[in-house]
Amino acid sequence: MSVLADRVQRVLSDRYLIEKELGHGGMAVVFLARDVRHDRHVAIKVFRSDLGDASGAERFQREIRLLARLQHPHILPLYDSGTTGETSYFVSPFVEGETLHERLKREHQLPIDEAVRLTIEVADALDYAHTHDVIHRDIKPENILQQDGHAVVADFGIARAMRRTVGEWVTAAGMSVGSPPYMSPEQASGEHQLDGRTDIYSLGCVLYEMLAGRPPFTGRSAHMIIVARLSSNATPVNEARAEVPARLSAALSKALERAPGDRFATAGEFSTALAKALAPVPSPRRWPFSSR
């Protein structure tokens, strides 16, 4: 067991038994643990104080505060959190299913109806978060878990609480953070006036990848991807996969418009458009010939 795992185990020994490391990022490590009080597996995300700075510690605490506000069936919930000495942590359910990223690495493309269903579930989760003044800012396949065939949005590490000003939503501070293949043009440009439409664009990129087997913009470097995104529109997805219905392709193209004002106003509108795109087209009414 690592030094960090040993330290966490000492701090949390009365509640949790650390079993193994599940993954790590720049400033946090996630462990699989047994919740001894409730006899269940959980995931414990621990801030690495040895690597993180003051801004990283504040971001970690902000993630905890934001998660505590969000209760939705397609958002990974918060079970517990705390800070003991130099150890800050929070506890979430352990999702045994793979991430969407892992699945796409294996399958490349998903069945159209399943890709749309997963996107609708994420869109509904984002619509809920946006109505609770939170934008995620890092929607990508790695942050979409699959549990019993359903999508669960995770990792609000760079999410922002929004405040209303002059009738529109803005973040408290603008930073060009996120994942280049899925960032909206305004996010990639470092604009500070971000709202829920940035998440709609990112989710559109994810749906595009589920359908086409690749994100709408690719390149040899993050800079090349961002330049392409800022200078051109995405190729309609039904040109990359012919069996995608025209109505679905049109809805996705609207989500991927470069200007936020040209996209769906809310994630709920995107969800509704996707559902309609796969709904059967009613046949024209045929009247029987009149007898003579």
Secondary structure in CASP SS format (residue, H / E / C, confidence):
PFRMAT SS
TARGET T0000
AUTHOR 0000-0000-0000
METHOD secondary structure of the structure
MODEL  1
M C 1.00
S C 1.00
V H 1.00
L H 1.00
A H 1.00
D H 1.00
R H 1.00
V H 1.00
Q H 1.00
R H 1.00
V H 1.00
L H 1.00
S C 1.00
D C 1.00
R C 1.00
Y E 1.00
L E 1.00
I E 1.00
E E 1.00
K E 1.00
E E 1.00
L E 1.00
G E 1.00
H E 1.00
G C 1.00
G C 1.00
M C 1.00
A E 1.00
V E 1.00
V E 1.00
F E 1.00
L E 1.00
A E 1.00
R E 1.00
D E 1.00
V C 1.00
R C 1.00
H C 1.00
D C 1.00
R E 1.00
H E 1.00
V E 1.00
A E 1.00
I E 1.00
K E 1.00
V E 1.00
F E 1.00
R C 1.00
S C 1.00
D C 1.00
L C 1.00
G C 1.00
D C 1.00
A H 1.00
S H 1.00
G H 1.00
A H 1.00
E H 1.00
R H 1.00
F H 1.00
Q H 1.00
R H 1.00
E H 1.00
I H 1.00
R H 1.00
L H 1.00
L H 1.00
A H 1.00
R H 1.00
L C 1.00
Q C 1.00
H C 1.00
P C 1.00
H C 1.00
I E 1.00
L C 1.00
P C 1.00
L C 1.00
Y C 1.00
D E 1.00
S E 1.00
G E 1.00
T E 1.00
T E 1.00
G C 1.00
E C 1.00
T E 1.00
S E 1.00
Y E 1.00
F E 1.00
V E 1.00
S E 1.00
P E 1.00
F C 1.00
V C 1.00
E C 1.00
G C 1.00
E C 1.00
T E 1.00
L H 1.00
H H 1.00
E H 1.00
R H 1.00
L H 1.00
K H 1.00
R H 1.00
E H 1.00
H C 1.00
Q C 1.00
L C 1.00
P C 1.00
I H 1.00
D H 1.00
E H 1.00
A H 1.00
V H 1.00
R H 1.00
L H 1.00
T H 1.00
I H 1.00
E H 1.00
V H 1.00
A H 1.00
D H 1.00
A H 1.00
L H 1.00
D H 1.00
Y H 1.00
A H 1.00
H H 1.00
T H 1.00
H C 1.00
D C 1.00
V E 1.00
I E 1.00
H C 1.00
R C 1.00
D C 1.00
I C 1.00
K C 1.00
P H 1.00
E H 1.00
N H 1.00
I E 1.00
L E 1.00
Q E 1.00
Q E 1.00
D C 1.00
G C 1.00
H E 1.00
A E 1.00
V E 1.00
V E 1.00
A C 1.00
D C 1.00
F C 1.00
G C 1.00
I C 1.00
A C 1.00
R E 1.00
A E 1.00
M E 1.00
R E 1.00
R E 1.00
T E 1.00
V C 1.00
G C 1.00
E E 1.00
W E 1.00
V E 1.00
T E 1.00
A C 1.00
A C 1.00
G C 1.00
M C 1.00
S C 1.00
V C 1.00
G C 1.00
S C 1.00
P H 1.00
P H 1.00
Y H 1.00
M C 1.00
S C 1.00
P H 1.00
E H 1.00
Q H 1.00
A H 1.00
S C 1.00
G C 1.00
E C 1.00
H C 1.00
Q C 1.00
L C 1.00
D C 1.00
G C 1.00
R H 1.00
T H 1.00
D H 1.00
I H 1.00
Y H 1.00
S H 1.00
L H 1.00
G H 1.00
C H 1.00
V H 1.00
L H 1.00
Y H 1.00
E H 1.00
M H 1.00
L H 1.00
A H 1.00
G C 1.00
R C 1.00
P C 1.00
P C 1.00
F C 1.00
T C 1.00
G C 1.00
R C 1.00
S C 1.00
A H 1.00
H H 1.00
M H 1.00
I H 1.00
I H 1.00
V H 1.00
A H 1.00
R H 1.00
L H 1.00
S H 1.00
S C 1.00
N C 1.00
A C 1.00
T C 1.00
P C 1.00
V H 1.00
N H 1.00
E H 1.00
A H 1.00
R C 1.00
A C 1.00
E C 1.00
V C 1.00
P C 1.00
A H 1.00
R H 1.00
L H 1.00
S H 1.00
A H 1.00
A H 1.00
L H 1.00
S H 1.00
K H 1.00
A H 1.00
L C 1.00
E C 1.00
R C 1.00
A C 1.00
P H 1.00
G H 1.00
D H 1.00
R C 1.00
F C 1.00
A C 1.00
T C 1.00
A H 1.00
G H 1.00
E H 1.00
F H 1.00
S H 1.00
T H 1.00
A H 1.00
L H 1.00
A H 1.00
K H 1.00
A H 1.00
L H 1.00
A C 1.00
P C 1.00
V C 1.00
P C 1.00
S C 1.00
P C 1.00
R C 1.00
R C 1.00
W C 1.00
P C 1.00
F C 1.00
S C 1.00
S C 1.00
R C 1.00
END
